[in-house]
Amino acid sequence: MKTTYAQKDDNLVLAASAARTTELTGTGIAIGPTGLCEAVVIVTALAATPTITPHIQQSSDDGSVDAYADVAVGPDISAVGIYRIPFRATEKYVRAFVEVADADSITYEIFVTRKGE
C-alpha cells in the first residue's frame, strides 16, 4: 500500500482551520497558472449531520468577486477525514468557495499542495 503525504505551506492556505456553520467565500491567493496540483480538505470535527461541498475557483482579477469561476468541485463531505481535489488553474488567483447543506458545525481547513504521484 502506497502512502501519500500533503505538505502544507502557510502561503497556500485557502481556508484556515475553524468551525463553521455557514457558506465560505475565501480570499484569492496568487498561485496560477499552475500545473497539476490539489486542494486538500481536512475535516477534524463535526456536529450532527453537516454537509459541505468545496469548490476551487480561479480568476484573473482578485478585485472582483464575480470574476471567479469553478475550476474543480470536490465531493459532498459529511465525515471526518482528508479529501483531495486535483485541479489546474489557468488564471492567476485561486480561492475556496464552500457550500453548506446543513447549518451544523463542521471544522475544516483547505490548502493547496502539489499533486502527489
Order of alpha helices (4+ residues) and beta strands (2+ residues): beta-beta-beta-beta-beta-beta-beta-beta-beta
